[in-house]
Every structure is written in C-alpha cells, then in structure tokens.
C-alpha cells in the first residue's frame, strides 16, 4: 500500500470555517479515513494511503465549496460528507445545497441537508399528498412548514392550515387554565416556533388575524372542506384510524397535504391502533400519494441525537427479535402440548374400543 502526499489550497477566509475550532473537523476526517491532515499558511497537506487521501481530498473540497457558498460548516455537514464518501456519492452534498426552499426572517436559507430530505422536498413538489415518516430531528415538520410558507408567498395556495392531535406525551396534565385557545396552545407550540422562525411573529399574527394562517387541533377539522390550502398534519402517529380517515377526506381542490409522524414515538393508549400505521398499509398503492421514509442518517440536530436514535433502533430491533423467539418457542410448546394431548386421546379411544370388543365377544358367548 503506497503512501502519498497531496496539497490543497485553502483561502484564509474559509480556513476556520472548514477546519473547525482547533481543527476539530480535520481530526474527525483523520480518524474516519486514517489519514494525516496538516493545515498551515493557507494550505492543507494530506498524507496517507492513496485511496484514503483521494477520499479525504474529495470530502474536504466539498466542505470548502459549501463554505464558499456562504454555509456555516457544522459537525453534521462533516459527518454526512464522510458517510457519502463511502458510497461514492460525495458530490451529492453540493447538489443538495443548491435547492433553496425559502429564507427565514433573518435571511438564512432553508434547504435540505441530506439526500433523504431532498427526496422528501421533491416529493412534496410532485405529489398532492405526502407522508413524511422518520425519527426525531430529520426535519419533517420544518421542511413541510418551509414548503407551505413558500407556496403561500408565491400565491400557489390561499392559506395555510396546521394541525396536530392534542395528546400529552405520556403525562396527564389535567385541566389547563384559560380560554380554549390557551388550553390548546401548548400542544401546538412546535408549529408556532417554526412559523415564527421562518415568517416572523408580526407577519404570522397579521395573516392569522385575516384567517390566512390557521393553527388548530385535529378535532376542529371534522365537517370542513379545505380548498386551495396547504395543510400539514403533524405528529400523525398519535391519530386513530378514524381521525386519519376523517382528516384525509377533508381535502378539496387545489390543496396540498403533508402528513408527518414518527412511528417509534406513539403516545396513544396501550393497544390502540395508530392512524399513521393504518394509512401506510391502506394507501401505499395509490399513485398520487407519496411516502418518504427518513432514517437516522437524515437527522440534522446535534450529532448526539443521531446516536440516540440509532441506539434506540438497535435496542428495539433486538427486543423485537427476542419477542419473536419467545412467540415461536411458545408456539412450539403449545403445538407439542396439543400433539401430546391428541396422542393421549388416541390411546384412550383405542383402549375404550378394545374393551368394548371384549365385552361384545363375551356377551355373544353367553
């Protein structure tokens, strides 16, 4: 295995952004690809096996290009660039970065950060109804909200309707004080947070007063027909099958619907069926409905969140495997018990028939 050296010119204004504080991003690339990276005087030296150096150079150049486009490089960017480098799709990170959905009130561009998110955004553009399903931190609600605000600003729809089931996350909060709006606001707070960040509180309040933006619990949707609207149902895993059917049959002409949910975080009573799970099984063959399944690799929150999601996935898979083995073992024991019982019944029946034949013969002799 030949060891090679190569140099990369790094503009001084991008060096801190791409290398990270105290070269933390370079150290992560070094550990992952087993190369040596030395940044000095506007240049970066890479030393290591030829294949690893080529891979590290590609990753660093992609991060440098992202920095030149005005992005603040984060640990998530580095992790995702590294993961793509192992699939020979490292250039995809630059393609994803070109897709700007809208800008926040502070001028920050909102765009997909992973291939899964890019697929999700493209599907929203193409389909009338889209299910965005995945773990926490994958941007399901935020990207859907961004698409809704962009469609509203460009005149594609006349209003935005945001809804979610009003259900506690495993706690009983009891009766909440205040009027009806005060009681339901805590359940809808995540939707307000996204609206304020993208649209601004003043713009939201102005459009809300005019009835152009509505945030309401799912129970308020019954009996309505929603035309020319962008509708988002959040936390759909907490709906019942009846609620999901009710919601899906509200859709009118010129509307677009996004349904988001995390199948691993249900707050329904034990044993209750989830409307999201039922909808996936019932609607999967309808062409105009899209299903986008995001994974732990699409998590864009703190890198620790991605590790937490992966750990829980592994734990639940292992627990599911143990339960399957237990069920199979119980089934075998049950079948074995039935076979034993059948054998005993057969023996008893044969003895009874034999005794009856002996009795008949004796009766005939008499």
N, C-alpha and C positions, 0 to 999 in steps of 0.2 A: 504494500500500500504506500504510494508515493505521497510525501508531504510537500505542499506547495504554499507559496505566499502570493497575496494579491493586495492591491491598494484601491481604495475608494476615496474620491474627493468629497469632503463634507463641508458645505458652506457654513461659516461660523454662526450665522443667524439661526441655523437649524440644528446645530450640534447638540445643544442642551435638550431640545425637544425630542430628538430621535434617540439619543443615548440614554436619556433619563437622568434623574438626580443621582449623582455618584455612580453614573454608568450602570444603573440597575437593569436597564433593558438589554444592554450589551451582555451583562453577566447571565441573564436568562437565556439569551441566544447561545452563549458559550456552553452553558450546562446542558441545553437541549440537544445541540448539534455536535458537541465535543470538538469545538474549535477554539482558537485563541484570537481575541479581538483587542487591538490596541489603538485608542483614539488619541491623536496628538497633532497639534498645529494644523488643524483643518483637514486632516487626512485620517483614514482608518485602515490599519493593516490587519489582514485576516491570515491566519496560519493554521494549517490542518490538512487532513486527507482531502483529495481533490473533490470528491462528490460533496462532502460536508461543507467545504469552502464555497462551492458553487451555490449550494442551498442557502448558506448564511448570507452570501452576497445578494441573492435574489430577495430574501426577506428584508435585509437592511435597505436595499434600493426601493422596495415598495413602501416601507415606512418613511423613507426620505421623501418620496413623491407625495405621500399623504400629507407630510408636514409642509411641503411647498404649496399644497392646495389650501393651506390655512387650518388644517386639523391639529388639534392638541392630541399628541400621541399618548395613549393610555396603556395600561398593562393588558387590557382586553384586546387592543389592537395588536400588540406583540404576540399574545397567546394565539389569536386567530390567524395571524400571518404565519406563525410557525406550524399550526395544525394544517393549514392549506399547503404548506411546502412539502408535506409528506404525501399529499395526494396529487402533486404536480398541477395544482390549480392556483398557485400563488398569485398569478396576475388577476384573478377574480376579485381580489380585495380592492383593486383600483377601479374595476368596472362597477362594483357595488357602490363605491364612493361617489360616482358621477350622478347617481339618482337622488336628487334633492326634492323632497316632497313639499316642504314649506319652510318657513323660518319662524322662530319663536319671537316673542315680543322684544327680546334683546338682540335680535338679528342672527341668532345661532341657527345654522341649517339643521333641519331634521331629515335624516336619511337612514336607510337600512345599514346595518353594520355587519351582517353575516349573510351567507347565501340563503339560509332558511328565511331570514327576514325579507330578503329581496324577492324570493318566491312568493311570500305572503303578500307583499305590496303589489306585485304584478298580478296576482290572482284577484286582489280587490279591484284592480282596474278592469279586469276582464269579465268577472262574474257578477251576477246580481246578488247572490247570497254566498257569503264565505264564512266558514268556520275556522277560527284560529285557535288551535289547541296546543298547549305546551306548558312547561313548568314556569314557576315564578321567575321574573326577570328577563323574559325573552322579548319584551316589548309588544306584546299582543294588543293591549289596550292603548298604549301611547301611539303606536303607528296607526291604528284604526282611527284614533282621535285626530291625528295629523291629516289623514286622508279625508276625513269628514270636514274639517275646517277648510282644507284646500278646495274641496268640491263646493262648499258653501260660498267661499270668497269668489270663486270663478263663475258662479251662477249655475252650476250643474244641478244643484238642488236648492229648494227654497228654505229649508230648515233642517236643523239637526236635533235628533231625539236620542237621548242617552238614558239607558235604563239598566237596572240590575235587581235581582231579588233581595228583599230586605230580610236578611237572615244573619244571626250572630255567628261568629267564628268559634263555635264550641262553648260559648258562655251565654248565660241568661242574664241580660241586663235589666230585666224588669220593666216597669213603666218609666218612660223618659219624660221629663218636664217640657212644658212649652206647647205651642200650637202644632198642627200636623206637620208643617214644613220643618220645624225644629226637631221633631221626632225622627224624621226620615233622613235629615241631612247627614248624620254620622255614617249612615250606610253608603251614601253617595259621595263622600268626601274624596275618594281617589279620582273620581271623574272630574270633580271641581278642580282638583290640583292640576290635572293635565290641561284643562281648559284655561286656567289662569296662566300657566306657563307658556302656552302656545299663543293664545289670543289676547291675554291681558285681562285683568279684572274689570276694567272700565268698559271695554268692548263687549265682554261677556254679559255684564249687567244690562248694558244698552240693548243688546239683541234679545236677552232673556225677557226684559220688560215688554218687548214687542211680540213675544211669543215665537221668535225665530229659533231660539235655542231652548230646549226643554230637557230638564233632568228630573226623572221621575222613577218611582219604584215600579216593578213589573206589574203589580196588581192594577195599576192605572191604565194598562193597555187594553183591557177587555172592552169589546164593543166599538173600538175605533178602527178606521181605515186610514192608513198612513200613506198619502200620495206625495210625490216629489220631495222625499225626505231621505236623509242619510241616517240610518238607525243603527245604534250599537247596543247590543245586549252583552253586558259584562258579567263575569262570574256565573256563566251558564251552567256550570256543573252543579249549582245549587237550585236549579229549577226542577220541578217534577215533570214527567212526560206530558201531563195535561197542560201545564203552564207553557212548555215549549211549543206544543201544538197551537195553543191559543196565540202565542206571540207570532209564530210563522204565518198564521192565517190573517194577520193584520196588514200585511204588505200590500200596498197599492201600486198604481202605475208611476213610473219614473223614480222609483225608490231603490236604494241600495242598502243591504243589510249585512252587518258584521256581527258574528256571534263568537265571543271569546270565552275560554274556560281552561281550567287545569284539572284533569281527571284525577289527579293524586291529592287534591285538597277539597274534598266534599265536606260540607257542614250540615248535610241532611240528617234526619234521624236514622239510627241504625236500621238497616234492612230496606230503607226507602230507595226506590229506583231513581236514577238521575236522568233528567230530560235530555242532557247532552249525550250520554251514552246511548240512549234510545234513538235519538235523532241520527247519530252516526250510522247505526245499523239500518235504520229505515230509509234514509235519504241518500246513501252512498252511491246509488246507481243513477241519480238524476243529473243530467249533463250541466244544467245551469247553476248547480250548487257546487262550490269548491271546498275542499278540505285541505288545510295546510297544517301539518303536524310538525311543530318546532321541538327541538331537543335541548339537552343540556349544553350542547356546543353553540347554541344560539343565545345563551344567557349573556346579557350585556351589563349587568350590575357588577358589583365588586367581584373579583375572581373567586373570593371565598364562597360566594353564593353558588357559583357553578360547581365547586367541590361538594357543597352541601347537597345540592340536587343530585349529583352523581352518587353520593354515598347513600342517600335515601333510595334511589333507584336500585342500587345493588342489594340493599337490605330487603326491600320489598320483593325483588325477584327471588332472593334466597328464601324468604319466608313463604312465598308462593310455591316454590319447589318443594319445601318441607311439607306444606299442606297437601300438595298433590300426592306425595309419597304416603302420607298418613291416610288420605282417602283411598288410595289404591290398596294399601295394606288392610284397611278396614273392609274394603270390598272383597278382598281375597278371603279374609277371615269369615266374613258373612256368607260368602259362597261356600266355603269349606264347611261352615256350620250347617248350611242348608243341605249340602251333599250328605253329611253325616246323619242329619235328621231323616233324609229320604231313604238312606240305607237302613236305618233302624226301622222305619215304617215298612220297608220291603220285607225285612226279616220277620217282623211281627205278622205281616199279612201271610207270608209263606207258612209260618208255624200255625196260624189260625186255619188256613186251608187244609194243611196236613191233619190237624186234629179233627176237622170236620169230615175228611175222607175216612179216617179210622173209625169215627163214630158211626158213619153211614154203613161201613162194612160190618161192624158188629151188629147193628140193627137189622141188616139183611140176613145174617146167620140165624138170629133169633126167630 
